[in-house]
Amino acid sequence: MPNTIIIGGFGPGISKAVAEQFGAAGYQLALVGRSADRLAAGVAELTAKGLSAFAFPANLGDAVAVKSLVASVRKQLGPISAVHWNAYTGAAGDLMKADAAALHEALDIATVSLLTLVQEAHADLKASKGSVLITNGGLGIVDPAMDGAAVSWNAMGLALANAAKHKLASMLTKKLEADGIYVGEVMVHSLVKGTAFDSGGATLDPKTVGEKFFELHSKRATNFVNVS
């Protein structure tokens, strides 16, 4: 049976590049996100390249939906060999104005739902000695300059969520190593071309990040890298 990777938070940037890397290596691609139209377009584009891609619309901010997602992917495509978490939200941009729901949304997507996905796929990942691959952003670094940028860009919720996700990635690395499950985190420090953040000045090619994720997954030489 072919290997399967769940790509959570699929879009036109890093996650598509990851899909192309793993698809070229023979993986079945389970594309996940809220927009059925975006997923359908992604499936069409990847299929046209000879890759095996499938759409699984889901709200990745809802842990119950994540549990159902894993069951659906397993039923349709078989055991899960890898997961890539690329989901995020810009909720709670101004922490002094954000309500509890916005804060929960930011932190749930970055940590609770990611952890739920790993929990639900754990048996499969352990059996296959699989990988958990996590996209993160430089705003999550505890640094005065980064904190100032988060405040001035009104991206405080994202920065807080990224910091929590970075800690979760580190703990998962230690927790899952005994099961032979690899955890790799890429911290992105530049705007990525072709994404919602690209207003014409982005400098980072998503293919560079996709290649880095596949290198981490394949070589397992380190668990964390910065890319800019």
N, C-alpha and C positions, 0 to 999 in steps of 0.2 A: 504494500500500500504506500502511495506517495506521502512524503512529509507534508505537513500543513502548518502554515503560520497565520496567526490572527494579527491583523494590523488594525489597531484601535485608534480612531481619529484620522481616518484616511482623507487625504486632500492632495492638491497638486504639487506639493513641495517634497519635503523629506520622506513622508510616508510612501509616496508614489515611487521615489527613488529606491527605497527599501524593497518595495514590492517587485520592482524590476530586477533587483539583485537576486532576491530569493526565488523569484519566478524563473529566472534564467538557470538557476541551480536545480530546478525541478520541483520546487515547492508549490503546493496548492495555496492560493492566496485568498484568505477570508477577509474581505474589506469591510470595515465597520465604521459607521458614523450615523448622524441623525438624518442627513439629506439623502433620500432614496435616489434623487436625480443625480447627485454628485457620484454616488456609488455606481449607478448604472453607466454613467459616462466613463468612470474609471475601469469598470469591467470591460466595456467595449474597447477602450484604448489598449488595455493590457492583452485582451484576447486577440486583437488585431496583430499583436506582436508575437503571437504564438504561445502566450502564457495562460495558465489555468487560474482564472479569477472568478470569484463569486461574491455577491453582495449580501450583507447581513445588516439591514438598518436597525439601529438600536440607540437608545439614550445612554451614553456612557457615564452620565452623572447619576444614574440610578443603579445601585448595587443589585437589586432584584432583577433588573433587565440584563445586567452583566451575567448573572447566573444562567438565565434563560439563553443568552447568547452562546455561552460555552456549550450548553447542551445541544443547541441547534447546529453549531459548527461540527461538533463531534458526530451527531446523527447523520449529517449530510456528507461530511468529508473524512470522517474517521478521526483517530487520535491526533492530538495537537502536539507538534514538535517544537514550536517556538511562538513567542508572542512579542509584538512590538507595540509599545505604548507611546502614542504621539498626540493624545488628546489633551486639550487645555481649554480654558475659558478666560475671557477678560473681565469676568464679574468682579465686583468689589474693588473697582479701580481706585476709589478714594476711601480709605479705611475709616475716615471720620464720618462718612455719609452712608457707608454700606450697612445694610441690615443683615440679620442673622442668616436669611435665606441665601443672600449673595455670597456670604462667607462660606456657608456650607457647600454651595455649588463649586466654588474655587477649590476648596480643600478636598471635597469628595472626589472630583474628577482626578486630581493629582495624586491622591493617596488611597482613599477608601475603595474606589472602583478598580484602581490598578491592583491593589492587594486582593480584592475579591476575584479578579480574573486569574491571578496567580494561584489562589487557593483552589478555585474550581478546576483549573488545568493542571494542578500539581501532580496528580497521579500519572497523567500522560507525559508531562515534562520529565518526571523522574524515570519513567520507563525508557524514554528515548534519549536521556541525558541531554535534554533540550536547553533552550536559551530564553531568557527574559531580557529584552532590549528596550531601553528607556531613553526617549528624547527629553532633554531638559534645556533650560535657558539660563544665560549668565546672570539674569536679574536675581536668581536664587542664591547667589554667592553673598555671604555676609561680608560686606565691604562698604565703607562710607560712600564711595563713588557710585557703586551700583544701587545703594539705597537711595541716594539722591536722584539718580536717573529714574528709579521706580516711582518716586514721588512726583517728579516733574513731568513724567509721561503719563501720569494717572494710571499706573499699572501696578499698584501696590498689592492688590489681591493676587495677581499672577506671580509677583515676586515672592510673596509669602507661600503660595502653593508650590512654587519651584523649590524653595528652601526645604519645605517638608518632604517633597518628592526626592530630593537629593539624599536626605537622611534615610528615607525608606529604602532607596536603592542600595545604600551602604549596608543597612541591616539585612536586607534580602540576600546580598552577596554572602554574608557570613552564615545566615540561616540555611541557605539552600546548597551550599558547597558540599555538605556531607551527602546530599542526594545526587550529586553529579550534575546539578542544574547550574548553568552559567548565567550570571547577571552582568550585563554591560550597559553603561550609561554614557551618552555623548552629551556634553555641555556645549551648547551652541552660543557663540559670542557675537555673531554678525547677523544682519538681516538676510533672509534666504530669498533668492530670486523666484519670482512666480507665485509668491504667497500673498496673503491678505496684507501683510506688513510691507510689501514691496511697492513703493510709490515711484519707482524708477531708479532708486539709488542703491538697491540691494547688491551685495557683492559676492555672496556665498552661493555657489552652485549646489543645488540639492543632491546632485549625483556624488559630490565629494562626501557628503554626510552618509548617503546610502552605501557607498563603498566602505566607509569607515565602520559602519555597523556590521557589514558582512565580514570584514576583516576581524573585528572583535569576536563575532560569533564563531568564525572558523578557527582562529588561532588561540583564542582564550588566554592571551599573554598578559592582559591587564583588564581591569574592570571599569576603568574610568578614563576618558580622554576629553580634552578641550579641542574644539574646532572653531576656527574663525576665518 
